[in-house]
Amino acid sequence: MCVSTGRPQAGSFEDLAVPLFDQLYNFAQWLTRDRTEAEDLVQETYTKALRGFGSFQPGTNFRAWMYRILRNTFLTSRTGLRAATVPLEPDNEPDPGLADLETPESIFLERSNQELLRSAIEDLPVPFREVLLLCEVEEMSYQEISETLTIPIGTVMSRLARARAALRKSLRGKVARV
């Protein structure tokens, strides 16, 4: 569920930026799929943000500003603004559920499911993956995601719906192969 944390921000760069480090690194790992690249991406993000901190408008969303710098740095330095388009079909089937039993078998199944989910998320095209992760993992509101990615809220909602549909379809395909 997306939540709103769009409070006005004021303070020094260190006061605002340091608490975001783990979140930014987590997002960078999802984007790059590589620990070393994620570390470099976060370092470059902080360097750019520190240099540009004078242009940051107090009272606006610092978190979204940092994520936008990270994303733009990722797109320009790693992918050269490459964006893949994936045709998606609507999916109206209900999600399958598993019983909540604490047995070795259930623990194994849960871990297997987590790995399947991680793999399916990594397979999503970057525009879908980033919207899904910002909403579901980073718990950003649609407005924050819109500000971070500099896209309209309607596009956020559309990409999120398509990302979830693609994720469901991918998981069904992965589960069928297992």
N, C-alpha and C positions, 0 to 999 in steps of 0.2 A: 504494500500500500504506500502510495506517495504521501508525504507529509510536508507541511510548510514550515520552513525555518528561516523565512525571509526577514529577519530582524535587521534594522539599521546597524551598521558596523562602524566603530570608531576605535582607534588605537594605533599602536606602532605596528610596523610590518611583522615583527617577531611575535607580538601578542596575537595577531590575527592569523598568521601563516603556520606557525608551529603546530597548533592543534589539528590542522588539516593534513599533516604529513602522512599518517597511516591511511587515511581515506584516499588521498591522491595516489599513493603508492599502489594500493589495492586496485584502483581503477586503471592505473598505468599497466599493471600486470595483466589485467584482462585485455587491454587494448593491444599490447605488444606480444603477449603470450611467451615472454622471455624475461627472466629475472634481471639479467644484466641490462637489457634494453630498458626495462621499467625503471631501474635505478638511474640510468642516464637521463631518461625522459623527465623524471621528477627533479633531478638536479638542474636540468636545463630550464624546467618550468619555474623553479624557485629563483634561478638567476635572472630570467626574463622578468618575473614578477617584481623582484627587488629593484631592478633597473627602472621598471615602469611604475613603481609604487606612487610616484609623484602625480601620475595621471589618474590614479584611482580616485573615484568620487566618494568621499565619506557619506555614509547614509545609504549607499547602495549595497548590493549583496556581494560581499567579498568572496564568499565560498564559490558562487557562480563565476565570479571573475577569475579565480584561480583555476577552476575546472576548464573554463574557456581557454585559458593560456595553455594548459596541459593538452587539451584536445587539439588546438591549432598547431602546437609544437609537434604533436604526434602526426597529424595529417601532413604537414609540410616537410618534416624531416624524415619520416619513415615511409609514408605511402605516396607522397607527391599528389595529394588530393584525389587519390584513386578511390572511387566509390562503386561498389558492385550493386547491381539491381537484381533482385530475385523475384520471379513471379510467384505469387502466393495464392493459394486457393482457400476459400473460407472453410472453416472446420467447426462443425457443430456437435461433435461427439463429446460426451462427458469424460472427465479425467478419471482414470482408474485409481482406486484407492487400495492401500494395503493395511492389514490389521496391525495394531500397535502392540506386538508381543516382544518381550525382552528375552529372546533366545539367541543362541549363536547364529542360527540361520537367519533370523530377522535382522540381526546386526550386520551380517554379511550382505543381505539384500539392501539394507539402507545404504551401506557404503557403496555398493554397486550402483544404486540409483543416483547417489551423489556424483559419482564419476560419469555416469551417463548424462546427467544434467550439465555438468561442467563441459563435457565434450560437445553437447548440443549447443550450448551458449557460445563456445569458441567457434563453432561452425557458422554462426550467424554473420551476415555482412556487417561491417563496422557501423553503418548508420542505425541498424536495428539493435545491435549488441550494446552500443553506448546508451541508447535511450532506455533499454531494458535494465541495464546495470545502474544507471543514475536513479531510476525510479525504485527498483526493487532492492538493490543492495545499498545504495547510498541514501535512499529514502528522500530524494528530492521531490518537491512539488512539481507539477506540470509547468508552473511559472518559472521556477528555478531552472528546470531543464531547458525551457525555451530561451531563457537568458544565457545559459551556459553554451548552448549550441547555436545561438542566434538564428532560431527558426520559430515560426508561429506556433502557438499552443495547439492549434488544430493538427499541425504536422507532427508534433510530439505525440498527440493522442493516436493519430493514424499509424505512425511508426511503431508505437507501443503495441497497438492491437495486432499489427502485422508480425511483429517480433514474437509475440505470445503465440500466435497461430503457427508461425514457422517452427517455434520451439516445440509445440505440441506435436506437429507433424514429424519433426526430426526424432523426437523421443519415441513416438510410436514405431518409426522405422528402425531405430536402434534396438528397441525392446523386441521387435519381431525377429531381428537377426540373432539375438542372444539365445 
